[in-house]
Amino acid sequence: MARLRDNVLASYAGHAWVAVMGFAFVPAYLRELGAERFGMIAFMLSLQSISMLLDFGIGVFLGRELAQRAHDPARRGGIPRLIRSFEWLVWPTAALIAVLIFAGSGLLSTRWLKPHQLAAAEAGHAVELIGVAIALLWPTSFYTAAMAGMERQLRLNVLAIVFATLRFGGAQLVLVCTGSGLQGFLLWYALVAAAQSVTTARALWKSLPESDRPVQFDPREVAGARHFALGVFATTAFGLLLGQLDKLTLSTLRPLEEFGCYAVAATVSGGIGRLVQPMFNAVYPRLSRLASNGRRQELSQLYHLASQIVAVALAAMAGVICAYPGSVLLLWTGNAEVASRTAVPLALLFAGTAINGIMNLPYALQLAHGWTRLATSINLASIIFAIPLYAVAIGRFGMTGAAAVWFAVNAFAFMVGLPLMHRRLLRGELSNWGLRAVAPPVLAAATVCLSARLLQPSVERTPGGLAWLVLVTGAALAAAALASRGARRAVLDYWGPMRSP
């Protein structure tokens, strides 16, 4: 059986490479395409996130179900039939996504977006290509969730590294060598998306155990998923809507150029997901298995350890970004105007996304127990709270208002959701989680970053400036790790803390 430590490391390696590719090439895309056309790419990524609603919770259900079946000899042989049954839903849904976006391309390009430089025909054609690209990539999430549930993290992340390199590096070559602009970028994106979906599907099927019955569609497999999957769907639907409200509202109320600048800040803050998702992907299947077997002590130990490691990484990165938002943007993009306009929004976005990231492990614990109602309720309440605030804040303060509301919404979810969760799951451990897992690394990293800001308030776009940010990041990470008992133990006892329970 793959060791949990190896799964975590493989997952982090894959996500780190994808993040490096994105951060390395986004400034180049911005230079080649301009803010408005880059805004179209940001719009594509927003639509891509929204398309995950049509997953209907299947991916999360598979992660939990496969983690349990893979270690149960009586149910292991039914895994191929389970995958085949849901495949009959996945590919038609992908086709539906393409049709819906293609049919609405005219309205989306003229009524929703507000391009000034792009001609109406070019914008409409771009939205059509966006629909094709999103549809071709969409099945990848299904196969990725299945491979994560089977704990095939090494193979999964090798594929992620290969296709991230092809997607980002290849798109830059297309822009530079062909001069095809936005159309060439989207065509390349669609081509790589198709290749990734097909290749990931083949990799999954090669890793499945032999079936105990004919591998064909079984309506009972789909019906058996309906209660948990629909709960996850509701949670995911509200969560995705909440996560895209700022961008959707900003894109319709403000000029496309401003939305493009905001998308740059959102890209940076979205990098936090690369710090959290690897741990979630590796730990969630194991939490599900421990929860189903009633092994509470091991479940608690894994939950607290994973939370501490995530808190260390988030505290260090959020501290540096919030201390030097404009400097980070200037070093990254080389665009002084974009850095100046988006510095404050970036700090607010990053702080809010860091809070959201801290809540990922508690959410994994809820899913492992098959409990979705709390997360659904919190997300729904947050949406009701956020919609009027976004309308007012964006109308008055633009992208700074959008970022401020995002921070407030996540702070609300944190303060309300965590106490409610710990009243039912791992009762009596909230104070231990907050005071030992979260607070020490956050306070340590914040102290280092605030001290650095006092010593050197601004950082220039020079090798010395870059070296200073690297030094501060390393110091914040070291301080956060030393302040976290679990992280210290993981470093000192490399082979022990994440052995398979």
C-alpha positions as CSV (number, residue, x, y, z in Angstrom):
1,M,0.0,0.0,0.0
2,A,1.3,3.4,-0.8
3,R,2.5,5.3,2.3
4,L,0.5,8.4,3.0
5,R,3.7,10.4,3.2
6,D,4.6,9.4,-0.3
7,N,1.1,10.4,-1.5
8,V,1.4,13.8,0.1
9,L,4.8,14.4,-1.3
10,A,3.7,13.3,-4.8
11,S,0.7,15.5,-4.6
12,Y,2.7,18.5,-3.5
13,A,5.2,18.0,-6.3
14,G,2.5,17.9,-8.9
15,H,0.7,21.0,-7.6
16,A,3.9,22.9,-7.1
17,W,4.9,22.3,-10.7
18,V,1.5,23.4,-12.0
19,A,1.8,26.5,-9.9
20,V,5.3,27.3,-11.2
21,M,4.1,26.9,-14.7
22,G,1.2,29.3,-14.2
23,F,3.2,31.9,-12.4
24,A,6.0,31.7,-14.9
25,F,3.9,32.2,-18.0
26,V,1.0,34.5,-16.9
27,P,3.2,37.6,-17.2
28,A,4.2,36.5,-20.7
29,Y,0.6,36.0,-21.6
30,L,-0.3,39.4,-20.3
31,R,2.4,41.0,-22.4
32,E,1.5,39.1,-25.6
33,L,-2.3,39.5,-25.3
34,G,-2.9,42.7,-23.3
35,A,-5.1,43.1,-20.3
36,E,-8.4,42.8,-22.2
37,R,-7.6,39.5,-24.0
38,F,-6.1,38.2,-20.8
39,G,-9.4,39.0,-19.2
40,M,-11.0,36.6,-21.7
41,I,-8.7,33.9,-20.4
42,A,-9.7,34.7,-16.9
43,F,-13.3,34.5,-17.9
44,M,-12.7,31.1,-19.3
45,L,-11.2,29.9,-16.0
46,S,-14.3,31.3,-14.2
47,L,-16.6,29.4,-16.5
48,Q,-14.4,26.3,-16.1
49,S,-14.9,26.5,-12.3
50,I,-18.6,27.0,-12.7
51,S,-18.8,23.9,-15.0
52,M,-17.7,21.8,-12.0
53,L,-21.3,22.2,-10.8
54,L,-22.3,19.6,-13.4
55,D,-20.1,17.1,-11.5
56,F,-23.1,16.8,-9.1
57,G,-20.7,15.7,-6.4
58,I,-19.6,12.6,-8.2
59,G,-15.9,13.3,-7.8
60,V,-16.0,13.7,-4.0
61,F,-18.3,10.6,-3.8
62,L,-15.8,8.6,-5.7
63,G,-12.9,9.7,-3.5
64,R,-14.7,8.4,-0.4
65,E,-16.3,5.3,-2.0
66,L,-13.1,4.1,-3.7
67,A,-11.0,4.6,-0.5
68,Q,-13.4,2.3,1.3
69,R,-13.8,-0.3,-1.5
70,A,-10.1,-0.6,-2.4
71,H,-9.4,-2.0,1.1
72,D,-12.5,-4.2,1.3
73,P,-12.0,-7.6,-0.5
74,A,-15.8,-8.1,-0.7
75,R,-16.3,-4.9,-2.6
76,R,-13.1,-4.4,-4.5
77,G,-14.2,-6.3,-7.6
78,G,-17.1,-3.8,-8.1
79,I,-14.8,-0.8,-8.7
80,P,-14.6,-1.1,-12.5
81,R,-18.3,-1.3,-12.8
82,L,-18.7,1.7,-10.5
83,I,-16.3,3.7,-12.8
84,R,-18.0,2.6,-16.0
85,S,-21.5,3.5,-14.7
86,F,-20.5,7.1,-14.0
87,E,-18.5,7.4,-17.3
88,W,-21.9,7.1,-19.0
89,L,-22.8,10.3,-17.3
90,V,-19.5,12.2,-17.6
91,W,-18.9,12.3,-21.3
92,P,-22.5,13.4,-22.3
93,T,-22.3,16.1,-19.7
94,A,-19.1,17.3,-21.3
95,A,-20.8,17.6,-24.6
96,L,-23.7,19.4,-23.0
97,I,-21.3,22.0,-21.5
98,A,-19.9,22.7,-25.0
99,V,-23.4,23.1,-26.5
100,L,-24.6,25.4,-23.8
101,I,-21.5,27.8,-24.0
102,F,-21.5,27.7,-27.8
103,A,-25.2,28.6,-27.9
104,G,-24.8,31.4,-25.5
105,S,-21.6,32.8,-27.0
106,G,-23.3,35.8,-28.5
107,L,-25.0,36.9,-25.3
108,L,-21.9,36.2,-23.2
109,S,-19.6,38.2,-25.5
110,T,-21.8,41.2,-26.0
111,R,-24.2,41.5,-23.0
112,W,-22.0,40.0,-20.2
113,L,-18.5,41.1,-21.0
114,K,-17.7,44.7,-21.9
115,P,-14.8,44.6,-24.4
116,H,-13.5,47.9,-25.8
117,Q,-10.6,46.7,-28.0
118,L,-12.0,43.3,-29.1
119,A,-14.4,43.3,-32.0
120,A,-17.7,41.6,-31.4
121,A,-17.0,38.8,-33.9
122,E,-13.6,38.1,-32.3
123,A,-15.1,38.1,-28.8
124,G,-17.9,35.8,-29.8
125,H,-15.6,33.3,-31.6
126,A,-13.3,33.3,-28.5
127,V,-16.3,32.3,-26.3
128,E,-17.1,29.5,-28.7
129,L,-13.6,28.2,-28.4
130,I,-13.8,28.6,-24.6
131,G,-16.8,26.3,-24.6
132,V,-15.0,23.6,-26.6
133,A,-11.9,23.8,-24.4
134,I,-13.8,23.6,-21.1
135,A,-15.8,20.6,-22.3
136,L,-12.7,18.7,-23.4
137,L,-11.0,19.2,-20.1
138,W,-14.0,18.6,-17.9
139,P,-13.8,14.7,-17.8
140,T,-10.3,15.0,-16.4
141,S,-11.7,16.0,-13.0
142,F,-13.7,12.8,-12.8
143,Y,-10.7,10.6,-13.6
144,T,-8.5,12.6,-11.3
145,A,-10.9,12.1,-8.4
146,A,-11.1,8.4,-9.0
147,M,-7.3,8.0,-9.1
148,A,-7.0,10.0,-5.9
149,G,-9.5,7.7,-4.2
150,M,-7.4,4.7,-5.3
151,E,-4.4,6.5,-3.8
152,R,-2.5,6.6,-7.1
153,Q,-1.0,9.9,-6.4
154,L,2.4,9.3,-8.0
155,R,1.0,8.4,-11.4
156,L,-1.7,11.1,-11.2
157,N,0.8,13.9,-10.5
158,V,3.3,12.7,-13.2
159,L,0.4,13.3,-15.6
160,A,-0.4,16.7,-14.1
161,I,3.2,17.8,-14.5
162,V,3.4,16.6,-18.1
163,F,0.2,18.3,-19.2
164,A,0.8,21.5,-17.2
165,T,4.1,21.8,-19.1
166,L,2.4,21.2,-22.4
167,R,-0.4,23.6,-21.7
168,F,1.5,26.6,-20.4
169,G,4.8,26.2,-22.3
170,G,3.0,25.2,-25.5
171,A,0.6,28.1,-25.4
172,Q,3.6,30.5,-25.1
173,L,5.2,29.0,-28.1
174,V,2.0,29.3,-30.0
175,L,1.7,33.0,-29.1
176,V,5.3,33.8,-30.0
177,C,5.8,31.6,-33.1
178,T,2.4,31.7,-34.8
179,G,1.1,35.2,-34.0
180,S,-2.4,33.7,-33.8
181,G,-3.1,35.6,-30.5
182,L,-6.1,34.7,-28.4
183,Q,-7.5,32.2,-31.0
184,G,-4.3,30.3,-31.1
185,F,-4.1,30.2,-27.3
186,L,-7.6,28.8,-27.0
187,L,-7.1,26.2,-29.7
188,W,-3.9,24.9,-28.1
189,Y,-5.7,24.9,-24.7
190,A,-8.5,22.7,-26.2
191,L,-6.0,20.3,-27.8
192,V,-4.1,19.7,-24.6
193,A,-7.3,19.4,-22.7
194,A,-8.5,16.6,-24.9
195,A,-5.2,14.8,-24.6
196,Q,-5.2,15.1,-20.8
197,S,-8.7,13.7,-20.5
198,V,-8.0,10.7,-22.7
199,T,-4.7,9.9,-21.1
200,T,-5.9,10.2,-17.5
201,A,-8.8,7.9,-18.4
202,R,-6.4,5.3,-19.7
203,A,-4.2,5.6,-16.7
204,L,-7.1,5.1,-14.3
205,W,-8.4,2.0,-16.1
206,K,-4.9,0.4,-16.1
207,S,-4.8,0.9,-12.3
208,L,-8.2,-0.7,-11.5
209,P,-8.5,-4.2,-10.0
210,E,-10.1,-7.0,-12.0
211,S,-13.9,-6.9,-12.1
212,D,-16.0,-9.6,-10.4
213,R,-18.8,-9.0,-13.0
214,P,-19.2,-7.6,-16.5
215,V,-18.0,-4.0,-16.7
216,Q,-21.1,-2.2,-17.9
217,F,-23.5,0.5,-16.8
218,D,-25.3,-0.4,-13.6
219,P,-28.1,2.0,-12.5
220,R,-27.8,0.7,-8.9
221,E,-24.3,2.2,-8.7
222,V,-25.6,5.6,-9.7
223,A,-28.6,5.4,-7.4
224,G,-26.5,4.4,-4.5
225,A,-24.5,7.6,-4.7
226,R,-27.5,10.0,-4.9
227,H,-27.8,11.1,-1.2
228,F,-24.2,11.8,-0.5
229,A,-23.4,13.1,-4.0
230,L,-26.4,15.5,-4.0
231,G,-25.3,16.8,-0.7
232,V,-21.8,17.4,-2.1
233,F,-23.3,18.9,-5.2
234,A,-25.2,21.4,-3.2
235,T,-22.1,22.3,-1.1
236,T,-19.9,22.5,-4.2
237,A,-22.5,24.5,-6.1
238,F,-22.8,27.1,-3.4
239,G,-19.1,27.1,-2.9
240,L,-18.2,27.6,-6.6
241,L,-20.8,30.3,-6.9
242,L,-19.4,32.0,-3.8
243,G,-15.9,31.7,-5.2
244,Q,-16.8,33.3,-8.5
245,L,-19.2,36.0,-7.3
246,D,-16.5,38.6,-7.1
247,K,-15.3,37.9,-10.7
248,L,-18.8,37.5,-12.2
249,T,-20.0,40.8,-10.6
250,L,-16.9,42.7,-11.4
251,S,-16.9,41.5,-15.0
252,T,-20.4,42.8,-15.6
253,L,-20.2,46.0,-13.6
254,R,-16.7,47.2,-14.5
255,P,-14.7,47.5,-17.7
256,L,-13.0,44.3,-19.0
257,E,-9.6,45.9,-18.5
258,E,-10.2,46.3,-14.8
259,F,-11.4,42.8,-14.6
260,G,-8.2,41.7,-16.3
261,C,-6.1,43.4,-13.7
262,Y,-8.2,41.9,-10.9
263,A,-7.7,38.5,-12.6
264,V,-3.9,38.9,-12.1
265,A,-4.4,39.3,-8.4
266,A,-6.9,36.4,-8.3
267,T,-4.3,34.3,-10.1
268,V,-1.8,35.0,-7.4
269,S,-4.3,34.3,-4.5
270,G,-5.5,31.2,-6.3
271,G,-2.0,29.8,-5.9
272,I,-3.0,29.1,-2.2
273,G,-5.0,26.2,-3.6
274,R,-1.7,24.6,-4.6
275,L,-0.7,24.6,-1.0
276,V,-3.9,23.1,0.3
277,Q,-5.3,20.8,-2.4
278,P,-2.3,18.3,-2.4
279,M,-2.9,17.6,1.3
280,F,-6.7,17.4,0.8
281,N,-6.2,14.9,-2.1
282,A,-3.9,12.7,-0.1
283,V,-5.6,12.8,3.3
284,Y,-9.3,12.7,2.3
285,P,-9.3,9.1,1.2
286,R,-7.4,8.1,4.3
287,L,-9.8,10.0,6.6
288,S,-12.7,8.3,4.9
289,R,-11.3,4.9,5.5
290,L,-10.5,5.7,9.2
291,A,-14.0,7.1,9.7
292,S,-15.7,4.1,8.2
293,N,-13.7,1.8,10.4
294,G,-14.4,3.8,13.6
295,R,-10.7,4.5,14.3
296,R,-11.2,7.8,16.1
297,Q,-7.8,8.2,17.7
298,E,-5.9,7.7,14.4
299,L,-8.4,9.9,12.6
300,S,-7.9,12.7,15.2
301,Q,-4.1,12.4,14.9
302,L,-4.1,12.6,11.1
303,Y,-6.6,15.5,11.1
304,H,-4.5,17.6,13.5
305,L,-1.2,16.8,11.9
306,A,-2.4,17.6,8.4
307,S,-4.0,20.8,9.6
308,Q,-0.7,21.9,11.2
309,I,1.3,21.3,8.0
310,V,-1.2,23.2,6.0
311,A,-1.3,26.1,8.5
312,V,2.5,26.4,8.3
313,A,2.5,26.7,4.5
314,L,-0.4,29.1,4.4
315,A,0.9,31.3,7.2
316,A,4.3,31.8,5.6
317,M,2.9,32.6,2.1
318,A,0.1,34.8,3.3
319,G,2.4,36.7,5.6
320,V,4.8,37.6,2.8
321,I,2.1,38.5,0.2
322,C,0.2,40.6,2.6
323,A,3.3,42.4,3.7
324,Y,4.6,43.1,0.2
325,P,1.7,42.8,-2.3
326,G,2.8,45.5,-4.7
327,S,6.4,44.4,-4.7
328,V,5.4,40.8,-5.4
329,L,3.2,41.9,-8.3
330,L,5.9,44.1,-9.7
331,L,8.6,41.4,-9.5
332,W,6.2,38.9,-11.1
333,T,4.6,41.0,-13.9
334,G,7.1,43.8,-14.5
335,N,4.1,46.1,-14.9
336,A,4.2,49.0,-12.5
337,E,0.7,50.1,-13.3
338,V,-0.9,46.7,-12.7
339,A,1.2,46.3,-9.5
340,S,0.1,49.7,-8.2
341,R,-3.6,49.2,-9.0
342,T,-3.9,45.7,-7.6
343,A,-1.7,45.7,-4.5
344,V,-4.5,46.3,-2.0
345,P,-6.9,43.9,-3.7
346,L,-4.2,41.2,-3.7
347,A,-3.5,41.5,0.0
348,L,-7.2,41.2,0.8
349,L,-7.8,38.4,-1.6
350,F,-4.8,36.5,-0.3
351,A,-5.8,36.9,3.3
352,G,-9.4,35.7,2.6
353,T,-8.2,32.8,0.5
354,A,-5.8,31.8,3.3
355,I,-8.7,31.6,5.7
356,N,-10.6,29.5,3.2
357,G,-7.6,27.2,2.8
358,I,-7.4,26.6,6.6
359,M,-11.0,25.3,6.4
360,N,-10.2,22.7,3.8
361,L,-9.1,20.0,6.2
362,P,-12.2,20.4,8.5
363,Y,-14.3,20.1,5.3
364,A,-12.4,16.9,4.4
365,L,-13.3,15.6,7.9
366,Q,-17.0,16.3,7.3
367,L,-16.9,14.6,3.9
368,A,-15.2,11.6,5.4
369,H,-18.1,11.2,7.7
370,G,-20.6,11.7,4.9
371,W,-21.9,14.9,6.4
372,T,-22.5,17.7,4.0
373,R,-25.4,19.7,5.5
374,L,-23.2,22.1,7.6
375,A,-20.9,23.1,4.7
376,T,-24.0,23.6,2.4
377,S,-25.7,25.8,5.0
378,I,-22.6,27.9,5.6
379,N,-22.0,28.4,1.9
380,L,-25.7,29.4,1.3
381,A,-25.6,31.8,4.1
382,S,-22.4,33.3,2.8
383,I,-23.9,33.8,-0.6
384,I,-26.9,35.6,0.8
385,F,-24.6,37.7,2.8
386,A,-22.2,38.4,-0.1
387,I,-24.5,39.2,-3.1
388,P,-25.7,42.7,-1.9
389,L,-22.3,43.5,-0.5
390,Y,-20.5,42.8,-3.8
391,A,-23.0,44.9,-5.7
392,V,-22.5,47.9,-3.4
393,A,-18.7,47.4,-2.8
394,I,-17.8,46.9,-6.5
395,G,-20.0,49.7,-7.7
396,R,-18.3,52.1,-5.2
397,F,-14.8,50.8,-4.8
398,G,-14.2,48.6,-7.8
399,M,-11.9,45.6,-7.4
400,T,-10.8,46.7,-3.9
401,G,-14.4,46.4,-2.8
402,A,-14.6,43.0,-4.3
403,A,-11.5,41.8,-2.5
404,A,-12.7,43.2,0.8
405,V,-16.0,41.4,0.6
406,W,-14.2,38.1,-0.2
407,F,-12.2,38.5,2.9
408,A,-15.3,39.3,5.1
409,V,-17.2,36.3,3.7
410,N,-14.4,33.8,4.5
411,A,-13.9,35.3,8.0
412,F,-17.6,34.8,8.6
413,A,-17.5,31.2,7.5
414,F,-14.5,30.5,9.7
415,M,-15.9,32.0,12.9
416,V,-19.3,30.3,12.4
417,G,-18.5,27.0,10.7
418,L,-15.6,25.7,12.8
419,P,-17.4,25.8,16.2
420,L,-20.5,24.2,14.7
421,M,-18.5,21.3,13.1
422,H,-16.6,20.5,16.3
423,R,-19.8,20.2,18.3
424,R,-20.5,17.0,16.3
425,L,-17.1,15.7,15.0
426,L,-14.1,15.3,17.3
427,R,-16.0,17.0,20.1
428,G,-13.9,18.9,22.6
429,E,-11.0,19.3,20.1
430,L,-11.7,22.8,18.7
431,S,-9.5,24.6,21.1
432,N,-6.7,22.1,20.6
433,W,-7.1,22.6,16.8
434,G,-7.2,26.4,17.0
435,L,-4.5,26.9,19.6
436,R,-2.1,24.3,18.6
437,A,-2.6,23.7,14.9
438,V,-3.5,27.1,13.6
439,A,-2.5,30.0,15.9
440,P,1.2,29.2,16.6
441,P,2.4,29.1,12.9
442,V,0.2,32.1,12.0
443,L,1.5,34.3,14.8
444,A,5.1,33.2,14.2
445,A,4.9,34.0,10.4
446,A,3.1,37.3,11.0
447,T,5.8,38.4,13.4
448,V,8.6,37.7,10.9
449,C,6.8,39.4,8.0
450,L,5.8,42.5,10.0
451,S,9.3,42.8,11.3
452,A,10.7,42.5,7.7
453,R,8.2,45.2,6.5
454,L,9.4,47.6,9.3
455,L,13.0,46.9,8.3
456,Q,12.5,47.3,4.6
457,P,9.1,48.9,3.7
458,S,9.4,48.5,-0.1
459,V,11.2,46.1,-2.4
460,E,12.5,47.1,-5.9
461,R,12.4,44.9,-9.0
462,T,16.1,44.0,-8.7
463,P,18.0,40.8,-7.8
464,G,18.5,42.2,-4.3
465,G,14.7,42.8,-4.0
466,L,14.0,39.2,-5.1
467,A,16.6,37.9,-2.7
468,W,15.0,39.8,0.2
469,L,11.6,38.3,-0.5
470,V,13.1,34.9,-0.7
471,L,14.9,35.4,2.6
472,V,11.7,36.7,4.3
473,T,9.7,33.8,2.9
474,G,12.3,31.3,4.2
475,A,12.4,32.9,7.6
476,A,8.6,33.0,7.9
477,L,8.4,29.4,6.9
478,A,11.0,28.3,9.3
479,A,9.4,30.3,12.2
480,A,6.0,28.9,11.4
481,A,7.4,25.3,11.3
482,L,9.3,25.7,14.6
483,A,6.1,27.1,16.2
484,S,4.1,24.1,15.1
485,R,4.6,20.9,17.2
486,G,3.3,18.6,14.4
487,A,5.4,20.2,11.7
488,R,8.6,19.9,13.9
489,R,7.8,16.3,14.5
490,A,7.2,15.6,10.8
491,V,10.6,17.1,9.9
492,L,12.6,15.4,12.8
493,D,10.9,12.1,12.3
494,Y,10.6,12.0,8.5
495,W,9.7,8.3,8.2
496,G,7.2,8.1,11.1
497,P,4.5,10.7,11.2
498,M,2.6,9.6,8.1
499,R,2.8,5.9,8.0
500,S,-0.3,4.2,6.8
501,P,-2.5,3.6,9.8
